[in-house]
Amino acid sequence: MADISLAPRALYEEVAELLRQRIFSRELEPGSWIDELKIAEAYGISRTPLREALKVLAAEGLVTMKVRRGAYVTEVSERDLCDVYHLLSLLESDAAGVVATSATDEQLQELQQLHEELERAAQPKKVDRELFFAVNERFHMRLLEIANNRWRDQMVADLRKVMKLNRHNSLLKSGRIQESLQEHRALMTALQSRNPDQSQKRMREHFENGLEAAT
């Protein structure tokens, strides 16, 4: 059997991740043109893996390809955000109900530990916004893992990438981090009480309030 090289695939995926992080950090601003030649030179690669990476990001909704104009960082409209938050609310509230019913005590303790990390990141005198967002995402993704539906996990992962395009706007809303923390407290109470209806309700409220802060 002939040897199969995975290097090209690994390279374009690595480039996609580098660009993804630059987009999330706003180094590449929404609406900005992606200079393929400049980026290829900076990374020391040819245009081929870069273009493959851009196709990956376009499929995720992070990049928009325009005919004869190239690739641009996607600008998220208010309608886009409403649609994304609506779907996330449906998917994650369903997952919260499953977790309340079927999670082990050890799994609930994992979520509690992540929540405690959120509490530390949100201390009023020294709020660490970036850490709060990172831990918040870990909390949500762990909850989904516990709910154990890989199709839902994939849909949520894709939707959250689009949501991240606007995350800095929601961060800047006065008092939003403390509000989000309070919503997480209510969610944890419902989960630990093993109340699926309340868990679903608290998660829906969390996304409703998040959308209000983001728009």
N, C-alpha and C positions, 0 to 999 in steps of 0.2 A: 504493500500500500504506500502511495506517495505521501511524503511529509506534508502536513498542512500548517501553514504559518498563520498565527493569529495576530501578528504584530500590527497590520493595518487596522484591524478592528479595534485593538487595544488603544492604538494611537488616536483614532478619531473620537473614541469614547472619553479618553483623557482630555482631549482638546475641548470636547463638549462640556465637561465638568469645569474646566478652567473658565470658559466663557460664561457658564451658568452662574458661577460664583461672582464674576465681575458684573453680571447683570443684577444679581440680588443685592450686591453692595453698592449699586448705583454708580460704579465706575463707568459702566456703559448705561447711559440714561435712556429711559423710555423715549422712543421716537428717533433715537440717534442712528445714523448710518454706520454699519459695521464695515470698516476698511479692511477688506480681505487681504490685500497685499501687505499692508502694514502689520497686521496680526500674524500672517504667515512668516514674515521676516523676523518678527519679535520672538516667535516660538521656534524658529529654525526648521520649519516644515514646508512642504509643498502645498499648493492650493487644494489638492485632492482631499486629503484628510480633513482640512478645514471646512470644505464644502459639505463633506459627509457629516461633520459635527453640526453644521448649521441646519442640515436637514433634520437631525435629531431634535434640535432646539425648536425648529419650526413645528414639528409634530407635537411637541409639548406645549406649544402656544407662546413660547418666550420670544421667538423671532418671527418676523413677518417677511416673506419673500415677495418682492415687487418686480414685475416683469421689466427687464432692461434697466433696472435701477439697483438691484442687489438686495442685501439683507438689512433689515432694520430691527432694532429692539422694539418689541410690541408695546404699544400704548394701550392701557386697559381703560375702557370706558366705564361709566357708572353702570350702564346696562350689563357689561361683562361682569363687574363685581357682584351685582345683584344675582346674576345667574349662578356664578361660582359659589357664593355664600349660601344660596338656596339649596344647591345640590349637596354641599358639604354638611349643611344642617340636617338634611334627610339621611345621609349616609352615616354621619357620626352619631346622630341621636339614636339611630337604630343600633349601632354598635354599643352605645352606652347601655341600652336596655339589655342587650345580650350579656354584657359584662356584669351587670347587676345581678343577673340570674345565675350565670354559670361560672364566674371567675372563682378561683380558689382563694383561700385566705392569704396565701403567699403572693398571689398576683395582685390582690388589692393592696397588700403592703408595699409592693413595688410602686404602684401608682401613688400611694401615700408618700413614699420617699421622694418621688419626683415632685409631688406637690410641695413638699417641704423645701426642696431646692428653689422652687418658684417663690416661696415666701422669702427666702434669703436674698434672692435676686431683686426683690421688689421692696426692700427696706426703704422707707420714705427718705431717709437722710442720704442714701447713696444707691439710688436705683440704677441697676445695670440693664439698660434696655436690650442690648444685644444678647446678653446671657438669658434674660427673661424670655426672649423670643425663641432662643435655641432650646431651652428647657421645656417651654410650652409645646414646641413641636415634638420633642421627645415624648412628652406626656401623651399627646394625642395619638402619635404613631404606636406607642406601646399599648394604649387602650384598644386600638384597632387590631394589633397583633393578638391580644388576648381574646378578642371577639372572633378571630380566626376565620376570616373569609377573604381569601387572596384576591378575588375579583374586586371586592369593595376596597381592599388595600390599594390596589393599583389605580383605581379611579380617584381615590382620595389623594394619593401621591401626585398624580398629574394635576388635579385641581389646586392643590396647595402650591405648586410651582407658579401657577398663574396668580394666586393670591399674594405670593411674595413680591410680585412686581409692584404692589401698592402698600407693602407693609410699613414702610417708613411714614407714610401719611397717617396711618392709624396710630402709630407710636407717638406722634407729636400731639395728638389730641389730649388736652389737659385732663389729668385724672384717669385716663383710660387704663393704665396698667393696674392701678388699685381697683378699678371696677372689674377688670378681667380676673384679678386675683380673688375677689369676692365671689365671682361666678364659679371659679374653680373650687372654692371652699364649699359652696352649695352643692356642686356636682359630687364632690367627694363624700359629703354627708349622705347624699342619695345612694351613691354606690355602696357605701359601707353599711347602709340600712337595707341593702339588697332590694331596693324598690325600683323596678324597671320603668314604671310610668314616670316617677319623679326624675329618674336619671335621664330619660329621654327629654323631658320638659326642660330640665336645667341645661342640657346641651343645646337644645334649640334656642333658648334664651341667650346663651353664650354667643351663638352665631348671629342672632338678631342684633344684639348690642355691638358685636364686632363690626357688622356691616354699617351700622349707624355711625360708628367712629371712623370708618374707612371712606365714607362718601361725603 
